[in-house]
């Protein structure tokens, strides 16, 4: 390697010897090596680039530091050096990054350089700002002043000029098409989806029409399959112009095909599951909706049921309500009665309960109302449906943080999941525990707060209390709302007609006719004549502005977008 570099250096020095002697200056030489180039600086700061054949390609007449370079298609006798300079300045003296091309004679074929090059189909695509150019392997400019040029495929490259797409062959021949839209397809078949005169079609890489029809939309979904639309109806066609699904569907979700999901297809007013391979699953229903559980809610007339992804009915569509409640199963309702059905379709709880809560701490609260007396009694069951013995109350709440409020003889206390009474019956009102605290009242209109051991944290002196949120508690006194901290100390005096809990360090409060957002120091953060507000979540909140509309805003009060009805 050392001898090779030395030889290259000597050749380069000889090429500049006459200039150096004439200037009577002692040459200052710095040898650098690149991937496939060797170059050096002379005293005059002219940079010489050599290929591995030790052939001088270019003496740059400016102070350019070349950071990389290479040549293409040398086997066909065509050589273009692609070099980049990090030391070019514009007319304002600003340092910029420029790339250029030099041919085999060392001539710079693109004075001023370009922002970026890419090699495609034995040609170069370059751009300077928003202007794209195309050069052949000899450095001849084939096309200029285009808005975009796509990579060559089948010998042609699509380019956009004045809003219309046409094609250019690698030889430089222009094929005018004037498509208003063009989407290249990168898959085994290749080609383009194009639009002309408001209709879509598909052409291959040789620009030959493959799918032609009066389609108002076309979207590639897999291999050579396309969802097409015509007169408001959808179907699926392949590149051989064969329909896999006729154009007679009111809905076909192309993105579901793309993601290889089960598709909900709608035809003649009925929904049916469809595999990504165009096979129908199960039977049609009036409506099908996918849930986060992976199961599907189905409706026939006004009755609901549940099916799985194989179309099997877990719950027949004969209930007024079908709620999927995590791993427990499906809560169903018919008339005034609730029941519970497992994911295997087995009845866990029969239709006999007037109250059937959501599961918490491996328990579900159940209520039965005597149709004659109108009196209700409450108990709990586990996920097998077995009723827990000894659990019989006048009223009961769902478990939260291991405890549940239950009422006997007109008073609330708290039990654990075994049924043990851990806080005695003493409250006329009780909510559920949240963040270790619970709002309770010993008499109407006098609210306080206890911790999970039953210890009083805030005394019974407030007209209303909110749950603890971000160490802040909303309270109402003399008809106005303020905030306490977790120790029950007043942080913000009661002065607002309405409030929302703190979320992400901010709370919405109603001050006069409008809502504003404040922080825990009562600093005004957002004031936009808001007539309805929501709490912040993931950095955003939804608001309604007077005489305007609903908007999504960020934490600085900047409108992200309008929310249309």
TORKE-336534 format. One record per residue: residue in one letter; x, y, z of N, C-alpha, C in turn. Coordinates in pm, whole numbers, plus 50000, padded with zeros to 5 digits. Example, Ala and Ser with C-alpha at 12.3 -4.5 7.8 and 13.67 -1.06 7.14 Angstrom:
REM residues 2
A513194943150780512304955050780513204967050780;S512854977550708513674989450714512905000350787;
//
This chain:
REM residues 565
X500834988050000500005000050000500875012650000;X501955012350081502825024150089503465027049955;X503985016449886504635018449756503625023449654;X502425018049659501395022449564501115037349581;X500945041549705500655055749730501815064649689;X503035059649711504215067549675504275069549524;X503985058749448503995059849302502945069849255;X501755068849312500695078149274501065092449306;X501685094249419502105107649459503135113149361;X504105104749319505135109349225504515113549092;X503555105649046502875109248920502185122648934;X501515124549046500825137249066501785148849073;X502935146649138503925157449150504505161249014;X504745151148930505285153948795504305162348716;X502975159448734501965166848658501935181548694;X502375184748813502375198948854503765205148857;X504765197748810506155201948826506415215148756;X505945216348632506235228548556505625240748623;X504365239548669503745250948736504495254548862;X504985244448932505665246949059506995254049036;X507765249448932509055255648904508865270048859;X507825271948777507585285448726507285295048840;X506605290348941506265299049051507385300149153;X508455291849134509595292149223509175291049370;X508225282049391507765279849528508005265349565;X508395263549686508605249949733507245243449757;X506925232349690505595226249705505365220649846;X504175223149894503755217450021502715206849988;X502995194250022502165183149977501545176150098;X500235173450085499535165550187498805154250117;X499205141950144498615130350078497425125450160;X496275123150094495125117150161494655105350080;X494015095850146493485084050079491975083250102;X491255079849997489825077550005489565063049967;X488295059349960487975045249933488625040349805;X488465047849696489055043349570489775054849499;X490135064949577490835076449522492055079649606;X493025085549543494155091249616494295105549569;X494495114849660494635128749619495615136049709;X495985148049669496875155949754496605170649732;X497025178949827497035193349815498405197849768;X498425206949672499675213749637499725226949710;X500875234149694501045246749765499995256949722;X499575256249596498585265649545497175261849584;X497075251549668495795246849718494895240949609;X495475237349497494715230249397494735215449432;X493585209449425493465195649469493405186649347;X494225176349346494275167049234493625153949276;X492665148949196491975136449224492445126049124;X492825114449171493275103649084492465091049115;X492095083549008491505070549029492605060349050;X492225047949073493215037749102494175035548985;X493735038948864494605037448748495665048548742;X495675057248841496635068348850496415078448738;X495195078848681494885088348576494325101048639;X494895112548606494415125148663493055128348604;X492075129948688490725132748642490445147748648;X490895154248752490505168248767491535175748850;X491905187648799492615197248883491575207848921;X491145207749043490125217249084490745231049098;X490105240849037490625254349036490165262449156;X489455255949245489005262949366489455254849487;X489315260849603489715253949725488565244849767;X488585232949714487555223249745488175211349818;X487585207949930488035195950000487105184549960;X487595175449879486775164449832486705153749941;X485475150149981485325140150087485015126350034;X484535125249912484425112049853484295113349702;X484545102449633484425102549488484425088449435;X483815086449319483815073149258483475074549110;X483615063849034483275064048892482305052648862;X481535054448753480515044748718480755039048579;X480325026548563480245020248432481555020648355;X482665018448425483965018848358484085007748254;X483354996648273483464985548179482894989248042;X482064999448034481545004047906482275016247854;X483365019547919484165030847873483605044347914;X482575044447997482005057148039482405059548184;X483035070748211483475073648346482995087448388;X482345087848502481975100548564482445100248707;X483215110148747483605111048887482575119048963;X482155113949076481145120649160481875125049287;X482015138049306482785143049420481965153049498;X482295154449625481585163849711482565173249777;X482215185849786483055195749851482375200749977;X483145201950084482625207650208483115221950227;X483765227750126484405240650144483945250950041;X482725249549991482215258749891481395269449962;X481525281949919480725292749976479825298549868;X478645303149909477735309349813478085324049796;X477265331349721477575345449691477515354249814;X476865349249921476805356850045477895352650143;X478785343950100479855339350187479465328350283;X478265322850266477805312150354478375298850309;X478895291150406479465278050376478345268350339;X478455261650227477425252450182478065239250140;X477245229250131477665216050085477285214549939;X478235211749855477915210149714478545197349662;X477855191149566478385179549499478445182449350;X479385176249281479505178749138479905165949065;X479915166848932480315155748846481455160348756;X482435151848741483505154448644483565142648549;X483805145348420483885134448324485305129348310;X485525120148215486825113748202487915123348161;X487545134948102488535144848064488775155048175;X488135152948287488345161948399487495174448392;X486515174948306485685186848292484515186048390;X484325196948462483195197648554481925199848472;X481025190148469479845191048383478675197648454;X478825201348580477745208148652478325219648734;X478655230948669479185242448744478195246748852;X478725249548968477875253249080477435241549164;X477565229449108477255217449185475765215449211;X475475205649294474095202149328474035198449476;X472815198449530472645194749671472785179849692;X472385172149590472385157649609472375150749473;X473045139149467473045130749348472585116649386;X471975109949292471805095549308471935089149170;X472525077449167472795070149043471635060749017;X471095061048895469935052948863469955049348715;X469995036348686469875031848548470925037648455;X472195037848499473295043248419473095058148389;X472475065048483472275079548470472315085548610;X472505098848613472535106048740471305114748753;X470665114148874469605123348909470165133049011;X470085145848983470635156049071469555166249103;X469685172549218468775183549249469535195249310;X469095206849273469595219349330468375226749382;X468175226249514466935231249570465785222449526;X464745228449468463585220849422463635217949273;X464745220849212464915218249069465705205249051;X465105195748976465755182848953466285182248809;X467435175448794468095173948664468465159348643;X468635155748514469015142148480470155142448380;X471235134648410472415133848323472625119448282;X473105117648157473445104048116474865100848163;X475345088748130476635084248180477795092348126;X477595099548015478655107847959478625122048012;X477625124848098477535138248152476615147348075;X475935142447972475015150647895473735152747976;X473295165447984472075168448056470875164347970;X470065155148022468915150147948467665158447974;X467515163148094466315170748129466625179648248;X465925191248254466175201148358464835207448398;X464885215048509463715222648555462495213848578;X462695202848647461585194048682461325194748832;X460085191648869459715191949011460105179149084;X460265168149010460645155349070461055145748959;X462005136948990462375126148899462445113348982;X461805102848935461825090149006462905081048948;X463295071049024464335061648983463915054148855;X464905051048773464645043748649464115029748679;X463185025448596462675011748601462275008048459;X462804996948409462494992848273463035002348168;X464035010148204464635019448109464025033248109;X462935035148187462245048048190462255053648332;X462295066948339462145073848466460985083648454;X460115083848556459005093348556459505106748607;X459045117548546459405130848594458165139748594;X458205149748684457065158648701457445172748660;X456645178548572456925192048524455595199548510;X455545211148578454335219248579453115211148622;X453325202748723452235195248783451825182748711;X452455179548597452085167648520453255157948511;X452915145048506453935134548499454065129248356;X455325127848312455645121048187456845112048212;X457475106948105458585097548120459735101448029;X460935097548070462115099247987462875086047984;X463325082047866464125069947852465575073247887;X466335063047925467735065247959468525070847841;X468015068947720468645074447601468365089247584;X467425094547660467055108547650465745110847579;X465115100547526463855101947455462735104947554;X461945115447523460825119347607459545112247562;X458815106947660457505100947632456475108847712;X455785117747644454815126347711453535118747742;X453085119947867451835113447907450895123247978;X451465132948051450665143148120449675137348220;X450165127948303449335122548409449245132748523;X448065134648578447905143848690448355137848822;X448475124448828448935117648949449675105048907;X450725101648982451505089548951452065084049080;X451875070949101452405064149219453175051749175;X454505051449200455285039649161455025028049257;X455075015849205454885003849286456194996249293;X456684994149415457934986849435457584972749481;X457374963849387457134949749418457474941649294;X457164928849296457624920049189457164924549051;X455964930049043455424933948913455914947648869;X456144956648964456544970148929455444977348854;X455764989448808454794997048733454305009048811;X453235015348759452745027748817451215027848816;X450645033148924449245037048923449215051548877;X448445054448773448415067848715446975072648703;X446845086048700445525091948683445525101448564;X444535099848478444355108848365442865111248348;X442505124148334441095128048317440235122348429;X440775123048554440055119148675439835104048689;X440455096148602440325081648612441705075148631;X441715064348707442955057348738443125044948652;X444385041748625444705029248557446095024848603;X446535013248553447835007948592448645005248465;X449915010248462450815007448350452055000548404;X452704992548319453904985448364455134994248343;X456314988748372457554996648364457934999948220;X457304993348123457524996647981456455006247930;X455665011548025454635021647999453445016147923;X453285002947923452154996847856450964995747952;X449744999247907448574998247994448274983748030;X448034981248158447714967748206446284967248258;X445924976948342444544977948392443994991248344;X442924990848267442315003048215440815002448243;X440315012648308438885013248337438555026748395;X437295029948401436875042848453436805042048606;X437975039948668438055038748813438335052448875;X437535056248973437715069149039438755068449151;X439195056549189440335054949280440915041049259;X442195039749289442875026849277443995026649381;X444085015849458445125014649559445695000549558;X447034999949549447714987049554447594981249694;X447324968149706447154962049837448074950149861;X448434942549757449344931249776449734925549640;X451004921749627451524915949505451014923949384;X450114918349303449584925949190448074927649204;X447604930149328446194931849355445904946449391;X444724951249348444374965249366442914966449405;X442644975149504441264978949534440904990449441;X439824988849366439394999049271437995003749308;X437715016249268436395022149296435785026949165;X434495024549151433775029049034432335031849074;X431905044249051430525048249083430185045449230;X431155047849319430895046349462430925032049511;X431265022449427431375008449467432815003749450;X433204993649533434584989149537434694974449496;X435864970849444436184957049412437684955049415;X438134942849382439564939649378439884933749241;X440954938949179441374934549047442854931449052;X443334922348965444774919848958445334925748829;X446654924748812447304931248698447014924248565;X446334912848571445914906248448444494910348407;X444034921148473442704926448444441604916548481;X441874908248582440884898548628440354903048765;X439024903148781438424907348906438404895749005;X439024898149122438974888449231437734890749316;X437304903349324436034906849388435344916749294;X434104914649263433414923749171433254937749232;X433114947649148432944961449194431484963349236;X431164958549356429804959349405429734960849558;X430864964649619430914966349764430804981049802;X430014983849905429934997549953431165001250036;X431874991150090433074993950170434054982550158;X435324986050127436454976850131437644984850181;X438134981550299439234989150358440564984250302;X441164992250213442424988250149443554986850250;X443564995350355444634994750455444614981550532;X443434976050552443344963050619443954952050532;X443744952850402444404943350311445924945050320;X446384957650318447824960450322448464954550447;X447774955350560448304950450687447984935650711;X447404929150608447034915050616446124912250734;X445154921350755444164919650860442884913850801;X442004909650893440654905950849439944918750805;X439314918350690438644929950633437144929050661;X436554940450699435104941050712434564946750582;X433964938350501433454942350370431944944250377;X431464954750313430034957650315429454956850174;X428394948850159427754946950029426254945250050;X425464952549970423994951949979423504954650121;X424184964150188423744968150321424104958550431;X424944948450403425344938550503426874938150514;X427354935950637428794934350663429134919550673;X430344916150625430844902550640432354902950649;X432934893750726434384892950738434974886950611;X436144892250573436804888050450438294886550480;X438874875150442440304873050466441134881550370;X442434884150403443294891650309443484884450177;X443064871650170443194863750047441844862249978;X440914871350011439634872849940438684861249961;X438754854650078437814844150113436874849450222;X435554847750203434594852650301434564843450422;X434334849650539434364842550667433004844250735;X432424833150781431164833950853430034838550765;X429064845450825427874849750752427724864950763;X426874871050681426674885650687425834889750808;X426054902350853425274908550959424944922850916;X423984928850988423654942850957424844951950982;X425644948551082426814956851114427844948351189;X429124950651158430224944051228431224954751271;X431684953851394432664963351447433734955551524;X435014958251491436114951451560436394958151694;X436714949951796437064955251928438554953651953;X439044959952059440464958852096440834944752141;X439844936752176440104922952221440414913652105;X440164918151982440354909451866439074902551823;X438014903851906436714898551869435914909551797;X434754905751744433934915051667432534915651725;X432054928051741430664930151781429814930051654;X428724922551657427824921851542426434926451584;X425694931751485424334936251513423394931151404;X422234926451449421144923051359419904930251410;X419354939151327418274948051369418774956151490;X418184954551606418624962051725419274953051829;X419604940851791420194931351886421664929151853;X422464926551960423924925651946424434911951988;X425564908351928426254895951963427744897551940;X428494886351956429954886651942430374874751856;X431294877251760431894866351683433404867351694;X434104856151664435564856551661436034858451517;X437364858351496437924861151364437674849851264;X437164838351314436784827451224435304827751189;X434624838251236433194839551208432314831651303;X432914824951404432124816851498431394825951596;X430114823351620429334831351712429644827451857;X430274836751928430504834852072429214837852147;X428594848852109427304852952166426374855852050;X425274848952044424304851151936423744865251943;X423454871551830422944885351830421484886051874;X421284885652008419934885852063419824894152190;X420854902752215420884910552338420874925552308;X420324933252404420284947752389421674953952411;X422474947352495423824952152527424774940352522;X425954942552462427054932852464428334940552494;X428804939652618430044946352658431144936152677;X432254937652604433384928652622434254933852737;X434344926352845435044931052965436284922552990;X437324925952917438654919652928438554904452926;X439344897953014439414883353007438204876453069;X437314884153132436164878053197435174872653095;X434964879752986433974875452888433124886952842;X431844884152819430914893952762429754896152859;X429564908852896428404912552978427234915252884;X426124908252905424964909652816423774914552896;X422844920952824421644926152889420444923952798;X419344919252862418074917552791416984922252887;X416224932152843415244937952934415964945353045;X415624942153173416284948753286417384940053346;X417624928253287418524918753351419844917153275;X420914915453355422264913253303422694898853326;X423604894353241424264881453259425704882453210;X426444871453222427844871253181428124858453105;X428724859752985429044848352901430554848052877;X431164836252886432614834952868432974836152720;X434294837552693434774838352555434584825052481;X434324814652556434044801652494432544799852466;X431744810152500430314809452474429514803052586;X430134800352701429434794052812428874804652907;X427704801852965427074811153059427784810753193;X428314822053235428934823053368427914827753469;X427154838153434426084843353519424814844053435;X423714838453483422464838853406421864852953404;X420874854953316420194867853307419224869353425;X419724874453539418874876053657419284887853745;X420364894953704420894905553790420544919253734;X420014927953821419684941553778420904950653781;X421954946353848423244953453847424334943153823;X425224946153730426394937753707427534947253672;X428404949653771429474959553755430634954353671;X431634962953658432854959053587433804952053684;X434604942653635435494935253725436604944053781;X436924941753907438034948653973438494940054089;X439814938454102440384930254209439774916154211;X439574910454088439054896854073437644895254129;X436894906254135435524905754186434604913854094;X433334909554086432304917254017431164919254116;X430694931654127429554934554214428274931254139;X427334924654210426064920354152424924925954236;X423844929854168422674934654239421414927654191;X420554923854283419264917654251418174926154313;X417154929454234416034937554283414784928954289;X414134929154404412874921954420411784929454346;X411164922854251410174929554166408924933654244;X408654927054357407464930354436407734941854532;X408794940454610409084950854711409904962354654;X410624959754544411504970054489412824971354562;X413014963054665414264963754741415364956054668;X416584961454679417744955154614418714949854718;X419384939254683420464933854765421674931754674;X422864933054732424094932754654425054922354710;X425784916154619426814906654657427934907254554;X428874897854560430004897354467430194883154418;X430834881954300431224868754249432644869454199;X433274857554184434594857054122434434854253973;X435544852753898435424851653753434854838253707;X434694828653798434024816153761432514817553772;X432054828853831430624830753851430144826253987;X431044821054070430644816454203430404828354295;X429214828354359428884839254452429684837354580;X430154848654635430954848154757430024847954878;X430134837654959429224835855073429454846755178;X428374850955242428464861055348428484875255295;X428524876955163428534890355105427084893955071;X426444901955155425054905655131424834919555189;X424624929355097424604943155140423424950655080;X423084962155143422024970755091422494978054965;X423774980854959424374987454843425844983754841;X426434983954726427844980354716428474987054595;X429744990754606430514996454496431514985954445;X432054988354327433104979554276434364981154359;X435184970754362436454971554435437404981254365;X438184988254444439204997354395440344997754494;X441534994554446442734994054532442544984554649;X441804973454622441654962754721440524964554818;X439794975954811438694978454904437444982354825;X436274979754886435004983654825434094989354933;X433374999954896432395005954988431104997754984;X430614993555102429364985955112428514992355221;X427184990455209426274997155303425394986855375;X425314988755506424384981155590423754990755691;X422444988955710421704997355804421895012255774;X421965015455645422025029355605423395035855613;X424425028355652425765034055667426755026255581;X427755033855526428815027655445430045024655529;X430635013155498431965009655548432755003955431;X433924998255461434774992855353435214978655389;X435124969655291435564955855307436744953155215;X437534942755246438574938155154438014926755070;X438824920854984438334910754889437924897754956;X438274895955082437824883955156436494886255225;X436004898755225434764901955292434974907655431;X436214908855476436504914155608436244929155610;X435534933855716435264948055732436514954855788;X437114963855709438364970455752438134985055793;X437034991055748436645004555793435175003455831;X434845006855957433505004356011432425012255938;X431175007455953430025014055893429775027255967;X429995038655899429865051555965429555063155870;X429565060855739429425071855643428085071155571;X427495083055546426245083455470426515083155319;X427735087055279428135086355139429595081955134;X429945074655030431325070055011431565067254864;X432715071454815433095068554676434075056954675;X434915056254576435925045654568437305051454592;X438225043054635439595047654661440325050754529;X441095061354534441915065454421443195071454475;X444315065854433445625070454480445745069854632;X445065059854693445185057854837444235066154921;X443355074054858442435082654933441005080654882;X440025083654969438625082054932437805093454992;X436895098954913435985109554958434795103055027;X434485107855149433375102455228432625114155293;X431415111155344430635121355417429965114755536;X429995121855651429325116555771427915121855782;X427645132855710426275137555693426205145255563;X425005147055513424835153055381425465166955377;X426235169555268426825182755249428075185255330;X428585175255402429815176755481430775165455443;X431685168955351432575158955296433985160255353;X434625148655365436025148055406436725137155327;X437925133455372438705123355300439445114555400;X439455101355369440195091855452441255084855368;X442255079055438443225070755366442795056255372;X443615047455319443225033555301443115025955433;X443605031955543443465025855676442235031055750;X441545040855689440395047055755440745059555831;X442025063355831442455075355903441965087755829;X441385097455905440885109655844442055118555800;X442035122655675443045131355618442545145655608;X441285147155568440645160255556439335159655633;X439125169155722437945169055808436675171955729;X435525168955790434225169955723433705184355728;X434215192755639433805206955641433595212755502;X433555204355399433435209455263432115204955201;X431555213655116430305210455048430495199354945;X431695198554891432005188354791433525186754786;X433975174554754435405171854736435595163354611;X436635166454534437015158054421438065147954465;X438305137854382439355128154410440725134754402;X441685128754470443065133454464443625130954324;X444245141254265444855140154132446075149054128;X447235143154102448515150354099448725158454227;X448415152054343448585158054476447725170354497;X446645171754421445735183054437444305177754449;X443505184354535442125180354560441225192454541;X440285191254450439315202054434438305201854547;X437935213854598436945214654706435985226254678;X434755224954729433765235654716433345240554854;X433355253754867432965259954993432245272954961;X431065274855021430235286654994429955288254845;X429765276954777429385277054636430515279254539;X431755280754586432895283154498433925271954516;X434695269654405435685258854404437105264254416;X437925256654490439365259254500440105246054506;X441365246554552442175234354556442935233354687;X442985220754738443815217054853444975208554805;X446035207654888447075197854857446755184754928;X447625174954915447345161554970447295161455122;X447795171955186447745173055332446515180455379;X445655184555284444445191755321444655206655337;X445805211755298446095226155311445615233455186;X445005245155209444485252955096445635258555013;X445605255654882446605260554789446045271854703;X444835269954655444145280054574442785282454638;X442505294854678441285298254748440055295754661;X438905292754724437685290254647437205303054576;X437155302454442436805314454364436205310954228;X436145298054192435695294154059434335287454068;X433525289253961432185283153959432255268353924;X433255264253845433455250253810434945247653794;X435355235053813436765231253793436835217153735;X437985214153674438355200553640439605196953718;X439845184153741441005179853819442305183253746;X443395184253821444705186753762445135174653679;X445715177753563446245167553474447405173653398;X448555166853401449775171653335450145185753382;X449925188153514450345200753574449405212353550;X448255209953487447325220753455445905216653493;X445085226753526443675224253555442835234553482;X441715230253427440765239553367439815244353476;X439615257453486438715263453585437825273453515;X436605274953562435675284353499435685297353578;X436155307953511436275321153571435335330453497;X434165333153554433165340853482432515332153377;X432285337553256431605329453153432535319853080;X433855320953101434815313153022435695304353111;X436205293753045437185285053109438595289953078;X439485288453175440905291253156441695279453211;X442985278953177443865268653232444905275253323;X445065269453443446035274653539446975263453583;X448085267253648448955257453711448755257653862;X449575250353936449385249254081449735262154155;X450415271454085450695284554144449645294854107;X448585290254040447475298653995447885307953880;X449015304953815449425312853699448485310053584;X448055320853515447195319253399448025314353282;X447675302653226448445296653118447745297852983;X446445295752980445705296152853444395303452876;X444115313452794442875321252802442445324452659;X441395317452611441015318452470439495319552451;X438775325352548437315326052541436725312052521;X437155302952609436755288952601435425287052672;X434445281152602433125278852662432965264352707;X433855255452663433865241652712435295236552709;X435715229852816437115225552827437175211052871;X438285204552833438595191152880440005191052938;X440305180953019441635179853079442675175952975;X443935179253003445015175752912445355160852924;X445675155052808446105141152801447105139952687;X448275134352715449335132952615449705146352551;X449655156952633450085170052586449055178052511;X447835172552495446795179452419445485179752496;X444615189452460443285190352519442305195052413;X441035191252430439985195452338439205206852404;X438995217652330438245229052382437215233452278;X436245241352325435315247952233435435262952257;X435695270352150435875284752157434565291552118;X434225302052191432965309252167432855313552021;X431685310951961431375315051824432395310051722;X433015298551752434035293451659433835278551635;X434335270051723434225255751703435065248251804;X435205235151780436015226651868437415225351810;X438425225851899439815225651855440645216951949;X441695211251891442705204251970443865213851991;X444255216152116445325225652147446455218552220;X447655224752215448775219452293448895226952425;X449925223952502450075229552636450355244652634;X450765249752519451005264152507449775271652456;X448685264452434447485270852384447455272452235;X448425266352165448455267252019447455257251961;X446685261651864445705252851799446425243251705;X446225230351726446825220151641445935217651519;X444645216151544443715214051433442305216051483;X441405218851392439985219751425439375205851423;X438475203351515437785190451522436415192151458;X436265185851343435005186951270433945177951332;X432665181751322431595173251378431565159651308;
//
